[in-house]
Amino acid sequence: MSSGNSSSQLIEFLNCEALDLNLFRGQSRDFKTGQVFGGQVLGQAIKAAYNTVEEGRKIHSAHAYFLLRGDVKAPIIYEVDRSLDGGSFSSRRVVAIQHGRQMFHLSASFQKSEEGLDHHRSWVPPKDELKSALDSDVPVERHFQSEYFDVHYVPRDKVTREDSIQYWMKTKHPLPDDMASHHAVLAYISDMGLLQATLVPHGLNKLTRSEHKEKLMMASLDHAIWFHRDFRIDDWLFYECRSQSTSNGRGLAFGRIYDGAGNLVASTSQEGLMRLRR
């Protein structure tokens, strides 16, 4: 794999420099959103936690809170607390610090692989849907992560749930085989779409970017992700983000991520600030 392709650059971006025992530093990037992208902090925090867990344990859940708006011009320090290393599970708490203040914290759990009962609600993707999107002459919608990811949104008249945003996604180039990289990258991109789904029931997802800034103030408050099965984010995954509730100036959305065979590989949830500007 070429060291210059976008996927290797993304992996390098998510990797954190070790400063001391349990202390890491991640760099920030400006994606022209005016603040640090929440998925960046989530992905870097997961990679920092992975650096303290013994080989063979994989993350199965992560729960995060966004406390302060991030500064795109400053690095982020990640302090990892090794809360537990048990026989099967390891628990970690990660605090992200910028300018001497906590801006984010994450609780994550890792588990040894083991056999057991297996059940999930499978999803059968339309056989020609992705092929149709790839063969379409309609230009792919640009988004602020276009440098790293190919994304094909399902048209509004073809989504299987009216209250959802659905899209296919994958990295532009292959990733390393280690699951830590795939987990961090999926967590990174899982932040794209959830809050937008809370706008759908109100018809506000149709706003232009300038109208959006004029009428709405939105920011992530928390984010959770559960990893169910192994997957590759450099192969096509289907992401369905659906609105669950909007009230009290907040919006809540749930997400489900499937591989091309219809296996549920991850679930997400996110609540965010959702205020109308007056």
N, C-alpha and C positions, 0 to 999 in steps of 0.2 A: 504494500500500500504506500503510495506516495506521501511523503511527509508534508506536501503542500496542499493536499486536497482538503475540502471543507470539513469532512468528518474528523480527520485527524486534528484539525484546528479546534473543533468543538471539544474533542476529548482533552486536548491540552488546556483549553479554557476551563473545563470543569475540574481538572486535576488541581489539587492544592499543594502548595509548597510547604514542606514540613519545616517548622521553625524551632520546635522543641517537642518534648514528649507531650502528646495530646494537643498540640498547638499548631495550627495551619494557617496559611494565607492564600486567599483567592483574589484574582484580579477582576475588575469590573469592566463592562463594555457599555457604550452608549448606543442603543438601538433606536434612537430618535423618539423615545417615548417620554423623555423628561425625567425618568427615574430608573433605578436598577430593575431589570426584569425579574419578577418573582421566581420564575423557573430557574434562573441562574443561581440564586441563593439556595434553593431547594436542592438542585443537582450537586452543587459544590459541597453542601453540608452532608449529603449522603456519601459522597466520595471521601470526605474527611472522616466520617464515621467508619467507612469500610477500611480505612487505613489502620484502624485500631482493633479490628476483629480478626480472629484466626481464620486461616484459609479453610474453605469448605463450608462456611456459614454464609447464607444469602439473606438479604433483607426481605422481609415479608410485609412489613407495614411501616409507615412513617406519618407522623402527625405534626404539623408545623403551624406556627403563628407568626404573622408579619406585624412587627411592632412599630417600626419607623420607616419612612421613605428612604430608600438607599441613594447614596451619592455615586453617580457613575464615574466620577473623577478620582475616587479613592478606593484602595484595596479593602478587602473584608477579612477580618481575623475570625477564625473558627476555633473555639475551645471545646474539646470533646471530653465529656465526663463518662468514664467507664462504669456505668451503674451496676451492671451484672454480667458475669460470665458463668453461666450454668452448664449443666451437662448437655443440654440441647439448644438453649437459647442464650443470646447475648443482647443486652439492652444498652443503648447509648443515648445521651442527651447532648445536643450540640447547641452552643450559643454563638450567634454571629454578632460581631462587634465592629462598629465603624465610628470613628471620631470619639472613641472612649465610651460609647453608649450601645446598649443592646438594641439591635434592630430586628432580630429574628431569633426564634429558638425552635428546635426540632427534637422530638422523641422518636427513636427508631428501634425496631426489634429485628434481630437476625436469628436464623434457625439452621441447624444441620438438615440436610436433605433426608427425608425418610418416607417409607411407603405407608399408604393408608387408604381410606375411603376416598373416592374421587367422584364428584358430581358438580355440575354447573349448568346453568341455563345456556345452552348453545345458541348460536346465531348462524343462520344460513345466508351468506352474502349472495346477492344477485349475481349470477355467473358472469353476466356481461357488463355489470355496472362499472367496475374498475377499467376493464378493457375499453369500454365506451369513453370513459373519461380520458384515458391515455391517448386514444385515437382521435379525440375531438379536435376540431379546428379552432374551438373557442380557447382563447389564451388562458393559461392557468392564472388564477387570482394571485396577485402579489401580496405578500404579508411580511411582517418585520423579521421573520425567521427564514426568509427565502434563501439566505446565504448558506444555511445548513440543511434545510429540509425541502423535500418535494411534498406538496400538499394539494390534494384534489378534493374540493368541497362538493358534497352532494347538492344538486340544485334544490331550491325550496319546494318545487313541485314534485320532487321525488323522495324527499325524506320520509322515513317510515313512521316518525312521530312528529306531529306538528309543533310541539313545544321544544324541539331539539335542534342542535347544530350537529351535522354529521360530516366527517371527512376521512379520507385515506391519507396516510402519512408514512414517510420513511426518510432516513438520512440520504443525502445525495450520493454518498460513497460508503463502501463497507467499513465496519467497525471491527476492533479486535474481538476475539471469541469470549473473553471473560465477561461473565454476567454482571459484574460490578459496573462496567462501562455501559452496558445496555440498560441497567436499572437507572443509573444516573441520567442518561440521555432521555429515557422515557419520562422520568420525573420532570426533567427540564421542559420538555414540550407539552407535558400534561397540563401546564398552566395556561395554555393557549386554547381558548374556546369555552371554558366553563362559565366565566362571568358573562361572556357574550350571550350565552344561552338564556340567562335570566332576562335579557332584553326582548326575547322573541315573543312571549305572551302579550307584551305591550306594543309590539310593532316598532320598537325603537332600534332593532337591529338593522333597519333600513336606512338609518341616518348616515350621512357622509361623515368623514373624519372631522371636518370642521364643525358640522352640526352637533356631533357627539360631544366635542369639547365645550361647545357653547351651552348645551342643555343638560349635560350629566357630569357628575363627579363620581368616579369609580376607583376603588382600590381593593386589593385582596386583603382579607382579614385572617383567614386560615386556609389550610390546604391539607388534605389527607390522601394517601395513596396506599393501596394494598396490592401486592404482587402475588398472583395465584400460581402461575405456571411460567416455565422458561419461554423465551421468545427472542426474536431478533428485531431490533428497531431499524436495521438496515434492510429489512424486507417489509412489504406493505402491511400495515396494521390499520384497522378501522376504529375510529373514535366517535362515540356518540355522547354528546354533552346535552343534558336536558334540564330544564328549569324545574325546581321542586317548589319553591316558595319565594315571594318577594313581600316584605313588610318591614315597617320600622326603619326605613332607609337602608335595608340590607337585602341581598339576593342570595339564594342558596341553589346550587346546581350539583347534580350527580353525573358521573361519567362512567362509561364502560368501554373497555378496549379489547378488541378481538384480533386474533390473527386471521390470515386468509382462509383457514379451514373452519373458522367459526368458533374456535376455542377462546373462552374468556381468559385473558392473560393478566388483566389488572382492572381494578375499580378505583374511582376517584370521587372526591367531593370537595367543594370549595364554597365558602361564604365570603361575600365582599360588600364593601360599602357601595351604596347605590342611591345617590342623592340627586334630586332634580335641582338644577340651579334656578334661582329666582331673581 
